[in-house]
Each structure stands twice: as structure tokens, then as C-alpha cells.
Amino acid sequence: MSGKANKTMIGLFVLGALTLALGAIVALGSGVFFTKKFPCIMYFPNSVSGLEVGAPVLFRGVPIGSVKEISIEADASRLHFFIPVVVEILGNKIKLAPNEARKGAETLTQARQESAGDLLTQLIDKGLRAQLVTQSFVTGQLAVSLDLMPDTPVRLVGDAPLPEIPTVPSTFEKLTETIKQLPLQELVNRLIGAVTGIEKLVNSPELSQMPGKIDTVLTSGNELMLELRSKVGPLADNLDEAVTSFTELAKHLDRQTDGLSASAKSAMDSFDATLKESRAAIGKFQKIVNSDSPTVTDLNRALSEIATAARSIRALADYLERHPEALIQGKGGPRK
């Protein structure tokens, strides 16, 4: 007969196994199973190829959650399709500043004393947006990036039971949209026209004759240079002779200039003496015509006497005009 099982040992064994399992979960999961999670939803209007369940959710490059569900929804009235992506944000990934932590708050919602929905609404008003970003250009895997973009519009689809985060186009989608707006057909037509023009220019008869014309021009230029070189020698000799003649002329003029300088100096001395004599004559003339000079005094006296004589003659003439008989009888009438 087999021995009876010890129930106490079995219970201890099960309890130890549960304790080990719980410890492994805590150690391997870093407390994820006990962390508060905030589910959110976001709608992407375009393809999410490369985004998979379990892809990280980043806030300015820092992982704060993961993607939990990807599906597709259709608007039957407009036949418009959306791709809802459900994510879970871990509450312990965003730490508080030291001054807030000292107040006893552990999460952002506790620090602001608001619900998760109200906090998300305020963040959306401040510009919180979701955008698809590339994790690896090799594998093409995508991630969901959250950031504050206050200059972008708020695009909400709504009607979901979960809080919704607005989305913005990815960088690749913006580039694709920009390329779509380019007049590609016109650019291609212009490029084809430019290539056709280049081909016509390359294959034109004028261009094929260009090497021969260039060779002719180079030959003519070489002949011209040889002719110029043959004439440069005599021209240089003539130039040397002209320079020599000019040097001799300059020396001759220098000698002539010495004689002219001596003659000019003599003439200047004579002119200076003449100026001195003229200055003396002018001084003497000024003395003669001066008002207090003897000559002027005698001249004034003579002029005064002449004036007196002239008045006497005028008076005599007037008297003889009235008494012409005075010439015969004398002044005073006839004597008895």
C-alpha cells in the first residue's frame, strides 16, 4: 500500500510556486501589471502600413505606451474609411517635477486634481497631436509619436467610447502631397523638350562642321601671330631710335634752357630797375600835385589873378557896349 499524501506539504509547495510566479512577473514586467493604464484612440485617414500591435507610443522620443489594436472603420454614407488605432499610455512613465513630488502626488492627474479625460482635453487645446514616424528605414516599421503642435488643426472623428487624440499627416505623407501638387506632366514635357533640343544641337550639321572651323580659326590665328612677331622686331628697333632721338632732344633743350634762363634773368633785372624809376617818378609827381605843394599854391594864385583880370575885362566890355563914345571922349562925357 502507498503512503498517504501530506496535504500540508502540497499546500506549501503550491504557495511557494505562486510566490515565485508573482515574483517573476514583478521582476520581468517591472511592475507593468500593477501600473495604471490610460487607453486612447486615434484615427489615421491614410495607410498605416508598417504599424503593428505592440509598436511603441513615444512622447518627444520617450516611450510612454504601446499600440494595442489596429482596425479599419467605414463611413457608409460617404464610403470614407478610417483606421482607428487604440493605444495604452502607462501612468508611471511621466514623472513629476521634484516640487510636485514632495506634495505627495504620484501621477500628473493627481498633481492637477483632474480626471484623465479633462487632462487630455487641455493637452489637446495646447496642441497635443499624434503622428506616424519611422522606427527603422531598413524594416519600415512605424511608431506613434505624440508631441505638442499648436499650429496644426484639430482633426477629430469622434463617436468612440475612448478619449480621442487628433492626428496630423506624417512627414512622408506631407512630402507625397507636395509631390502630387507638382505639375509633373508639364515638367516631364519640358524635360523631354530640353533633351530633344540638345539632341538636335548635338546632331546638327553646323556642330559637326564646328571642329573644322575651329581648326581653320586656329591656323589663321597662328599665321597672324607669326606675322605680328615678324613686325614686332623692326617696330622695336624704330622705337629704340625714337627713344634715343627724344633723349638727345631733351639734352639739347636742356642746354637751350640754360641760355634762356640767363637772358630771362637779365630781362627781369632790367624790368626791376625800370619799376624802381617809375616808382620814384610817381612819388615826385605826387609831391607836385599835392594840395600844399609850392607849385600848386603859385598855380592857384595865378589862376585867381587871371580870374580877376577876366572880370575887369568883362566889366570894361559891358561899359563900352553901353557907352561907345567913351573911346573918344573918355569916361565921364564931353568936356566944355
C-alpha positions in Angstrom: 0.0 0.0 0.0 1.2 3.5 -0.9 1.7 6.1 1.8 -0.9 8.7 2.5 -0.2 12.2 0.8 0.8 15.0 3.1 -1.6 17.8 2.4 0.5 20.4 4.3 3.5 19.8 2.1 1.3 20.1 -1.0 -0.1 23.4 0.1 3.3 24.7 0.9 4.6 23.7 -2.5 1.6 25.4 -4.3 2.1 28.5 -2.2 5.8 28.7 -3.0 5.1 28.2 -6.7 2.6 31.1 -6.7 5.1 33.3 -4.8 7.8 32.5 -7.3 5.4 33.2 -10.3 4.4 36.5 -8.8 8.0 37.5 -8.2 8.9 36.6 -11.8 6.0 38.6 -13.1 7.1 41.7 -11.0 10.8 41.2 -12.0 10.2 40.6 -15.6 7.3 43.1 -16.1 8.9 45.9 -14.0 5.6 46.4 -12.4 3.6 46.8 -15.7 0.8 44.6 -14.5 0.3 46.9 -11.5 0.7 50.2 -13.4 -2.4 52.2 -14.2 -3.0 52.4 -17.9 -4.9 55.1 -19.9 -6.4 53.8 -23.2 -6.8 56.3 -26.0 -7.8 56.1 -29.6 -6.6 58.0 -32.7 -7.9 57.9 -36.3 -5.5 57.9 -39.2 -7.0 58.7 -42.6 -4.2 57.1 -44.7 -2.3 53.9 -44.8 -0.6 52.7 -41.6 1.5 50.0 -43.3 4.4 49.2 -41.1 2.5 49.9 -37.8 1.9 46.7 -35.8 0.3 45.8 -32.5 2.9 46.3 -29.8 4.6 49.2 -31.6 5.8 51.9 -29.1 4.0 55.1 -28.4 6.5 57.9 -28.0 6.2 61.4 -26.4 9.0 63.5 -27.8 11.0 60.3 -28.4 10.4 58.8 -24.9 8.4 55.5 -24.8 5.2 56.0 -22.7 3.0 53.2 -24.0 2.2 50.8 -26.8 -0.3 50.1 -29.6 -3.0 47.6 -28.5 -5.3 47.4 -31.5 -5.4 48.3 -35.2 -8.6 48.1 -37.2 -10.5 49.8 -40.0 -13.8 51.6 -40.0 -16.0 52.8 -42.9 -18.4 55.7 -43.2 -21.3 54.1 -45.1 -22.9 57.4 -46.1 -19.7 58.7 -47.7 -17.8 55.5 -48.3 -14.9 57.0 -46.4 -12.5 54.9 -44.5 -10.6 55.5 -41.2 -8.1 53.4 -39.4 -8.6 53.6 -35.6 -5.6 52.8 -33.5 -6.0 52.0 -29.8 -3.1 52.7 -27.6 -2.4 52.4 -23.9 -0.4 55.1 -22.1 1.3 54.0 -18.9 0.7 56.3 -16.0 4.1 55.8 -14.4 6.1 56.8 -17.5 5.6 60.6 -16.9 7.4 61.6 -13.8 6.6 64.8 -11.8 9.0 67.6 -11.0 10.6 67.4 -7.6 8.5 70.2 -6.1 5.3 68.4 -7.2 6.5 65.0 -6.0 7.1 66.5 -2.5 3.4 67.3 -2.3 2.5 63.6 -2.3 1.3 63.4 -5.9 2.4 60.3 -7.9 0.8 61.0 -11.3 0.0 64.0 -13.5 -3.7 63.6 -12.9 -3.2 63.6 -9.1 -1.0 66.6 -9.2 -3.6 68.6 -11.2 -6.5 67.0 -9.4 -8.3 66.3 -12.7 -9.6 63.3 -14.5 -7.6 61.7 -17.4 -10.3 62.9 -19.9 -10.1 66.6 -18.7 -6.3 66.5 -18.7 -6.3 65.1 -22.3 -8.7 67.8 -23.4 -6.4 70.5 -22.0 -3.4 68.9 -23.7 -5.2 68.8 -27.0 -6.0 72.5 -26.6 -2.3 73.1 -26.1 -1.5 71.3 -29.3 -1.2 67.6 -28.5 -1.2 65.6 -31.8 -0.4 62.0 -32.9 1.8 61.3 -35.9 3.2 58.2 -37.5 7.0 58.1 -37.5 9.5 55.6 -38.9 11.4 53.5 -36.4 13.7 52.0 -39.0 14.2 52.8 -42.6 15.5 49.2 -43.2 12.5 47.4 -41.8 9.9 50.1 -42.5 8.4 49.7 -39.0 6.3 52.6 -37.7 5.6 54.0 -34.3 3.1 56.5 -32.9 4.7 59.8 -31.9 2.9 62.3 -29.6 4.0 66.0 -29.4 2.7 69.5 -28.9 2.0 71.1 -32.3 -0.2 74.1 -31.6 0.0 75.4 -35.2 -1.8 72.4 -36.6 -5.6 72.0 -36.9 -7.6 69.7 -34.6 -9.0 66.9 -36.7 -11.4 64.7 -34.6 -13.6 61.9 -35.9 -15.5 61.2 -32.6 -18.2 58.8 -31.6 -15.6 56.5 -29.9 -16.0 55.4 -26.3 -12.4 56.2 -25.6 -10.7 59.6 -25.4 -9.5 60.6 -28.9 -6.2 62.2 -29.8 -6.1 64.3 -33.0 -3.7 63.1 -35.8 -1.6 65.0 -38.3 -0.1 63.7 -41.5 3.3 62.2 -41.3 6.4 63.7 -42.9 6.2 61.1 -45.7 2.5 62.0 -46.3 3.3 65.7 -46.5 6.1 65.0 -49.0 3.8 62.8 -51.0 1.1 65.5 -51.0 3.6 68.1 -52.1 4.7 65.9 -55.0 1.1 65.4 -56.0 0.7 69.1 -56.3 3.6 69.5 -58.6 2.8 69.7 -62.4 4.7 66.5 -63.1 3.4 66.1 -66.6 4.4 69.7 -67.5 7.8 69.1 -66.0 8.3 65.9 -67.9 7.2 67.5 -71.2 9.7 70.4 -70.6 12.4 67.9 -69.8 11.7 65.9 -73.0 11.7 69.1 -75.0 15.0 70.1 -73.5 16.5 66.7 -74.2 15.2 66.8 -77.8 16.7 70.3 -78.3 20.1 69.1 -77.0 19.9 66.1 -79.3 19.1 68.3 -82.3 22.0 70.6 -81.4 24.4 67.7 -81.0 23.4 66.1 -84.3 23.1 69.3 -86.3 25.4 69.7 -89.4 26.7 73.0 -88.0 28.0 71.3 -84.9 29.7 68.6 -86.9 31.4 71.3 -89.0 32.5 73.1 -85.9 35.8 71.2 -85.4 36.9 72.1 -89.0 36.0 75.8 -88.5 37.8 75.8 -85.1 40.9 74.3 -86.8 40.8 77.0 -89.5 40.4 79.8 -87.0 43.4 78.4 -85.0 45.5 78.2 -88.2 44.6 81.8 -89.1 45.4 82.9 -85.6 48.8 81.2 -85.7 49.6 82.8 -89.0 48.5 86.2 -87.6 50.8 85.7 -84.6 53.7 84.8 -86.9 53.1 87.9 -89.0 52.9 90.1 -85.9 56.1 88.6 -84.5 57.9 89.4 -87.7 56.8 93.0 -87.5 57.5 93.4 -83.8 61.3 93.3 -84.3 61.5 96.3 -86.7 59.0 98.2 -84.7 61.0 97.7 -81.5 64.2 99.0 -83.4 62.3 102.1 -84.5 61.0 102.6 -81.0 64.6 102.4 -79.7 65.7 105.0 -82.3 62.8 107.3 -81.3 63.7 107.0 -77.7 67.4 107.8 -78.4 66.3 110.9 -80.5 64.0 112.0 -77.8 66.8 111.7 -75.3 69.1 113.9 -77.4 66.4 116.4 -78.0 65.8 116.6 -74.3 69.5 117.3 -73.7 69.6 120.0 -76.4 66.5 121.6 -74.9 68.2 121.5 -71.5 71.2 123.4 -72.8 69.0 125.9 -74.6 67.0 126.3 -71.4 70.1 127.4 -69.5 70.7 130.3 -72.0 67.1 131.3 -71.9 67.2 131.3 -68.2 70.2 133.7 -68.1 68.5 136.0 -70.6 65.3 135.9 -68.7 67.1 136.8 -65.5 68.8 139.8 -67.2 65.5 141.0 -68.5 63.9 140.6 -65.1 66.7 142.7 -63.5 66.2 145.5 -66.1 62.4 145.4 -65.6 63.0 145.7 -61.8 65.2 148.8 -62.3 62.5 150.3 -64.6 59.9 149.7 -61.9 62.0 151.4 -59.3 62.5 154.5 -61.5 58.8 154.6 -62.3 58.0 154.4 -58.6 60.4 157.4 -58.0 58.7 159.5 -60.8 55.3 158.7 -59.4 56.5 159.9 -56.0 57.7 163.2 -57.4 54.5 163.7 -59.3 52.5 163.1 -56.2 54.6 165.8 -54.4 53.9 168.3 -57.2 50.2 167.7 -57.3 49.8 167.7 -53.6 47.5 170.5 -52.3 50.1 172.1 -50.0 53.0 172.0 -52.5 54.5 175.4 -53.7 53.8 174.7 -57.3 50.1 174.1 -56.6 50.0 177.3 -54.4 51.6 179.5 -57.2 49.3 178.0 -59.8 46.2 178.8 -57.6 47.4 182.4 -57.1 48.0 182.9 -60.9 44.6 181.4 -61.7 43.0 183.8 -59.2 44.7 186.8 -60.8 43.7 185.7 -64.2 40.1 185.4 -63.0 40.2 188.9 -61.6 41.6 190.3 -64.9 38.9 188.5 -66.8 36.2 190.1 -64.6 37.7 193.6 -65.2 37.8 193.0 -69.0 34.2 191.8 -68.9 33.2 194.9 -67.0 35.0 197.2 -69.5 33.4 195.4 -72.4 29.9 195.9 -70.8 30.6 199.6 -70.2 31.9 200.2 -73.8 28.9 198.4 -75.1 26.7 200.9 -73.3 29.0 204.0 -73.9 30.9 203.5 -77.1 31.7 207.3 -77.1 33.9 206.8 -74.2 36.6 205.6 -76.5 36.7 209.2 -78.0 35.5 211.4 -75.2 36.8 209.3 -72.3 34.9 208.3 -69.3 32.6 211.0 -67.8 31.2 212.6 -71.1 32.5 215.6 -73.3 34.4 218.4 -71.7 33.4 222.0 -72.2 
